[in-house]
């Protein structure tokens, strides 16, 4: 006998209608009604949907694998195996690729403020999995055979590259110390910085792409990039020589760039017609610094040391033809 029949039998035996005396009770939408005169007798209670254990025909499913639902049967069918693998993968709470990069910087003792800024840069750079899927050859991976060690090298490479980009706000000595302790190859860092910077510009990241109050003026963007790279190379020069000499070199390099119509200084010209006009900002700045160091009579070894610390694409001649370049520059003065 179902619940409804049992309830009707109880009411038929115990209750009668006060109006007509009928003991027939019917179930309506929201009330019990008298079967004789139709008057409302009692309000129905809420249906909680609860089913008594005795009325459950099959055993209840339990989940002892994850919080995503009941366990999946492991059979020989391809679909069943795929669903089981997918459930296992999703239910395991793992760090994302960007989180693993930030974790390496945290372990190295980078300050919380720098970590926050680094996290913002790495999240943007890996927004479309560009870092995760990057499989460019890296010099530092050639000596590593263990898969875990190779993966860690990539994480550390992107971490120090992001810190290098932040070098104006994060003290460079700590970054250089981290690079040395991790054994990250300088050429790998140069390529990673170029990749991350390119992505940040394309995504319109506020740190690099536009500190110019929303302007898209190419002259002002060039102005911003030149100053960014001047500060970047100044920090490396300070490690090689000393801060005062580095400041002197950078100031003179800025003068050289300005004389060649680059947008440096308070007066920004719209006429970008100097000899550096077809150079990228890092290459233009490095050329200006090389000229500055030659004119200020710094040695070839010091110039090469700067280039080897922070190599710039298209300037390998610094290591092979610097002597000839110096002679020609001095003759032209």
C-alpha positions as CSV (number, residue, x, y, z in Angstrom):
1,X,0.0,0.0,0.0
2,X,1.4,3.4,-1.0
3,X,1.8,6.4,1.4
4,X,-1.3,8.1,0.0
5,X,-3.6,5.1,0.5
6,X,-2.3,4.6,4.1
7,X,-3.0,8.2,4.9
8,X,-6.5,8.1,3.4
9,X,-7.3,5.0,5.4
10,X,-6.2,6.6,8.6
11,X,-8.2,9.7,8.0
12,X,-11.3,7.7,6.9
13,X,-11.3,5.7,10.1
14,X,-10.6,8.6,12.5
15,X,-12.0,11.7,11.0
16,X,-15.4,12.8,9.6
17,X,-16.4,16.0,7.9
18,X,-18.0,18.5,10.3
19,X,-20.3,19.9,7.6
20,X,-21.8,16.8,6.1
21,X,-20.5,13.9,8.3
22,X,-18.9,12.1,5.4
23,X,-15.8,10.2,6.2
24,X,-14.5,10.2,2.6
25,X,-11.3,12.4,2.3
26,X,-9.7,13.3,-1.0
27,X,-6.2,14.8,-1.7
28,X,-6.2,18.2,-3.5
29,X,-3.4,20.4,-4.7
30,X,-2.9,22.2,-1.4
31,X,-5.6,20.8,1.0
32,X,-7.3,17.6,2.0
33,X,-11.0,17.9,0.8
34,X,-14.2,16.3,2.0
35,X,-15.3,13.7,-0.6
36,X,-19.0,14.6,0.1
37,X,-19.3,18.4,0.1
38,X,-15.8,19.3,-1.0
39,X,-14.9,21.6,1.9
40,X,-11.2,22.1,2.8
41,X,-10.3,20.1,5.8
42,X,-6.5,20.4,6.4
43,X,-3.6,22.2,4.7
44,X,-1.1,19.8,3.2
45,X,2.5,19.8,4.6
46,X,5.5,20.6,2.5
47,X,7.0,17.8,0.4
48,X,10.7,17.5,1.5
49,X,11.4,14.8,-1.0
50,X,12.7,12.5,1.7
51,X,12.4,8.7,1.0
52,X,12.4,6.3,3.8
53,X,15.2,3.7,3.7
54,X,12.7,0.9,3.4
55,X,11.4,2.4,0.2
56,X,14.8,2.7,-1.5
57,X,15.0,-0.1,-4.1
58,X,18.7,0.1,-4.8
59,X,21.7,0.8,-2.6
60,X,22.7,4.5,-2.4
61,X,25.8,5.5,-4.2
62,X,28.7,6.8,-2.2
63,X,31.8,8.7,-3.2
64,X,35.1,7.8,-1.8
65,X,37.3,9.2,-4.5
66,X,36.7,12.9,-4.8
67,X,34.1,15.6,-4.1
68,X,33.0,15.7,-7.7
69,X,30.5,12.9,-7.6
70,X,30.2,9.2,-7.3
71,X,33.0,6.9,-8.4
72,X,33.2,5.9,-12.0
73,X,33.3,2.2,-12.9
74,X,36.7,1.0,-14.3
75,X,36.0,-1.1,-17.3
76,X,37.6,-2.0,-20.5
77,X,35.6,0.5,-22.5
78,X,37.5,3.5,-23.9
79,X,35.0,6.0,-22.7
80,X,34.9,4.7,-19.2
81,X,38.7,4.9,-18.9
82,X,38.8,8.4,-20.3
83,X,36.1,9.6,-17.9
84,X,38.0,8.0,-15.0
85,X,41.3,9.7,-16.0
86,X,39.5,13.0,-16.4
87,X,37.8,12.8,-13.0
88,X,41.1,11.9,-11.3
89,X,42.9,14.8,-13.0
90,X,40.3,17.5,-12.2
91,X,39.8,16.3,-8.6
92,X,43.5,16.7,-7.8
93,X,44.1,20.2,-6.7
94,X,47.5,21.1,-8.2
95,X,49.4,24.4,-8.6
96,X,49.0,26.1,-12.0
97,X,52.0,26.7,-14.2
98,X,52.1,30.3,-13.2
99,X,51.8,29.4,-9.5
100,X,54.9,27.1,-9.8
101,X,56.9,30.0,-11.2
102,X,55.9,32.3,-8.3
103,X,56.6,29.5,-5.8
104,X,60.2,29.4,-6.9
105,X,60.6,33.1,-6.3
106,X,59.0,32.8,-2.9
107,X,61.4,30.0,-1.9
108,X,64.3,32.2,-3.0
109,X,63.3,34.8,-0.5
110,X,61.9,37.5,-2.8
111,X,59.9,40.2,-0.9
112,X,56.1,40.0,-0.7
113,X,55.7,43.3,-2.6
114,X,57.9,42.1,-5.5
115,X,56.1,38.7,-5.4
116,X,52.8,40.5,-5.9
117,X,54.1,42.5,-8.9
118,X,55.8,39.4,-10.3
119,X,52.6,37.4,-10.0
120,X,50.8,40.1,-12.0
121,X,53.4,40.0,-14.8
122,X,53.6,36.1,-14.9
123,X,49.8,35.8,-14.9
124,X,49.5,38.2,-17.8
125,X,52.4,36.5,-19.7
126,X,50.8,33.1,-19.3
127,X,47.2,34.3,-20.0
128,X,47.0,32.2,-23.1
129,X,49.5,29.5,-22.0
130,X,52.4,31.1,-23.9
131,X,54.9,30.2,-21.2
132,X,53.4,26.8,-20.5
133,X,53.5,25.8,-24.2
134,X,56.9,27.5,-25.0
135,X,59.3,24.8,-26.1
136,X,62.1,26.9,-27.5
137,X,65.6,25.4,-27.0
138,X,67.3,26.5,-23.8
139,X,71.1,26.3,-23.3
140,X,70.6,25.5,-19.6
141,X,68.6,22.4,-20.4
142,X,71.4,20.6,-22.2
143,X,73.0,19.4,-19.1
144,X,69.8,18.3,-17.4
145,X,68.3,14.9,-18.1
146,X,65.8,14.5,-15.3
147,X,62.3,15.6,-16.3
148,X,61.6,17.3,-12.9
149,X,64.9,19.2,-13.0
150,X,64.2,20.4,-16.5
151,X,60.7,21.6,-15.5
152,X,62.1,23.4,-12.5
153,X,64.7,25.1,-14.7
154,X,61.9,26.6,-16.9
155,X,60.0,27.8,-13.8
156,X,63.1,29.4,-12.4
157,X,64.0,31.0,-15.7
158,X,60.6,32.7,-16.0
159,X,60.8,33.8,-12.4
160,X,64.2,35.5,-12.8
161,X,63.2,37.0,-16.1
162,X,60.1,38.6,-14.5
163,X,62.3,39.9,-11.7
164,X,64.7,41.3,-14.3
165,X,61.8,43.2,-15.8
166,X,61.0,44.5,-12.4
167,X,64.6,45.4,-11.8
168,X,63.9,49.1,-11.4
169,X,61.8,48.5,-8.4
170,X,63.4,45.3,-7.1
171,X,67.0,45.7,-6.0
172,X,69.2,44.2,-8.7
173,X,71.8,42.6,-6.4
174,X,69.2,40.1,-5.1
175,X,68.1,39.2,-8.6
176,X,71.7,38.6,-9.7
177,X,72.4,36.5,-6.6
178,X,69.3,34.3,-7.4
179,X,70.5,33.9,-11.0
180,X,73.9,32.8,-9.8
181,X,72.6,30.3,-7.2
182,X,70.1,28.8,-9.7
183,X,72.6,28.5,-12.5
184,X,70.3,30.1,-15.1
185,X,72.1,30.8,-18.4
186,X,72.2,34.5,-19.4
187,X,71.1,33.8,-23.0
188,X,68.1,31.9,-21.8
189,X,67.2,34.9,-19.6
190,X,67.6,37.3,-22.6
191,X,65.2,35.3,-24.7
192,X,62.7,34.8,-21.9
193,X,62.7,38.6,-21.2
194,X,62.1,39.3,-24.8
195,X,59.2,36.8,-24.9
196,X,57.5,38.1,-21.7
197,X,58.0,41.7,-22.7
198,X,56.5,41.1,-26.1
199,X,53.4,39.4,-24.5
200,X,53.0,42.2,-22.0
201,X,53.0,44.8,-24.7
202,X,50.5,42.9,-26.8
203,X,48.2,42.5,-23.8
204,X,48.4,46.2,-23.0
205,X,49.9,45.5,-19.5
206,X,50.1,48.6,-17.4
207,X,53.7,48.0,-16.2
208,X,55.2,48.2,-19.7
209,X,52.8,49.0,-22.4
210,X,51.3,52.2,-21.1
211,X,52.5,54.4,-18.3
212,X,51.3,57.3,-20.4
213,X,47.8,57.8,-19.2
214,X,46.2,55.8,-21.9
215,X,47.9,57.5,-24.9
216,X,48.8,55.5,-28.0
217,X,51.3,58.0,-29.3
218,X,54.2,56.0,-30.7
219,X,56.7,58.8,-29.8
220,X,55.7,58.7,-26.1
221,X,55.7,54.9,-26.1
222,X,59.3,55.0,-27.5
223,X,60.2,57.6,-24.9
224,X,59.0,55.2,-22.2
225,X,60.8,52.2,-23.6
226,X,64.1,54.1,-23.8
227,X,64.0,55.1,-20.2
228,X,63.0,51.6,-19.1
229,X,66.1,50.2,-20.9
230,X,68.4,52.9,-19.7
231,X,67.5,52.1,-16.1
232,X,67.8,48.4,-16.8
233,X,71.4,48.6,-18.2
234,X,72.4,51.1,-15.5
235,X,71.8,48.5,-12.8
236,X,74.0,46.0,-14.6
237,X,76.7,48.6,-15.1
238,X,76.6,49.4,-11.4
239,X,77.4,45.7,-10.7
240,X,80.3,45.7,-13.2
241,X,81.9,49.0,-12.3
242,X,80.3,51.3,-9.7
243,X,77.2,53.3,-9.4
244,X,78.7,56.8,-10.0
245,X,80.4,55.6,-13.2
246,X,77.2,53.8,-14.3
247,X,75.2,57.0,-13.8
248,X,77.8,59.0,-15.8
249,X,77.7,56.5,-18.7
250,X,73.9,56.4,-18.8
251,X,73.6,60.2,-18.7
252,X,76.0,60.5,-21.6
253,X,74.2,57.7,-23.5
254,X,71.0,59.7,-23.1
255,X,72.7,62.7,-24.6
256,X,73.8,60.6,-27.6
257,X,70.3,59.3,-28.1
258,X,68.8,62.8,-27.9
259,X,71.3,64.1,-30.4
260,X,70.2,61.4,-32.8
261,X,66.5,62.5,-32.6
262,X,65.5,59.9,-30.0
263,X,62.7,61.1,-27.6
264,X,64.8,61.6,-24.6
265,X,64.6,64.5,-22.1
266,X,61.9,67.0,-21.5
267,X,61.7,68.2,-25.1
268,X,60.2,65.3,-27.1
269,X,60.4,65.7,-30.9
270,X,57.9,63.9,-33.2
271,X,60.7,63.6,-35.8
272,X,62.3,60.2,-35.2
273,X,64.9,60.5,-38.0
274,X,68.2,59.6,-36.3
275,X,70.5,56.7,-36.9
276,X,68.7,54.6,-34.4
277,X,65.2,55.0,-35.9
278,X,65.0,51.5,-37.2
279,X,66.5,49.9,-34.0
280,X,64.5,48.3,-31.2
281,X,64.6,50.3,-28.0
282,X,67.0,47.9,-26.2
283,X,69.3,47.9,-29.3
284,X,69.2,51.7,-29.6
285,X,70.0,52.1,-25.9
286,X,72.9,49.5,-26.0
287,X,74.4,51.2,-29.0
288,X,74.2,54.6,-27.2
289,X,75.8,53.0,-24.1
290,X,78.7,51.4,-26.1
291,X,79.4,54.8,-27.8
292,X,79.2,56.5,-24.4
293,X,81.7,54.1,-22.8
294,X,84.1,54.4,-25.7
295,X,84.0,58.2,-25.6
296,X,84.4,58.2,-21.8
297,X,87.4,55.8,-22.3
298,X,86.1,52.7,-20.6
299,X,87.8,49.5,-21.7
300,X,86.7,47.0,-24.2
301,X,86.5,44.3,-21.5
302,X,84.1,46.4,-19.5
303,X,81.8,46.9,-22.6
304,X,81.9,43.2,-23.4
305,X,81.2,42.3,-19.7
306,X,78.0,44.5,-19.9
307,X,76.9,42.9,-23.2
308,X,77.5,39.3,-21.9
309,X,75.5,40.1,-18.8
310,X,72.6,41.5,-20.8
311,X,72.9,40.5,-24.4
312,X,70.8,42.4,-27.0
313,X,69.6,40.8,-30.2
314,X,71.6,42.0,-33.3
315,X,74.7,43.1,-31.4
316,X,77.0,40.1,-31.4
317,X,79.6,42.3,-33.1
318,X,80.4,43.7,-29.6
319,X,82.3,40.5,-28.9
320,X,84.0,40.2,-32.3
321,X,84.5,43.7,-33.9
322,X,84.5,46.0,-30.9
323,X,88.1,47.1,-31.5
324,X,87.5,48.2,-35.1
325,X,84.3,49.9,-34.0
326,X,86.2,51.8,-31.3
327,X,88.8,53.0,-33.8
328,X,86.3,54.2,-36.3
329,X,84.2,56.0,-33.7
330,X,87.3,57.8,-32.3
331,X,88.4,58.9,-35.8
332,X,85.0,60.3,-36.5
333,X,84.9,62.6,-33.4
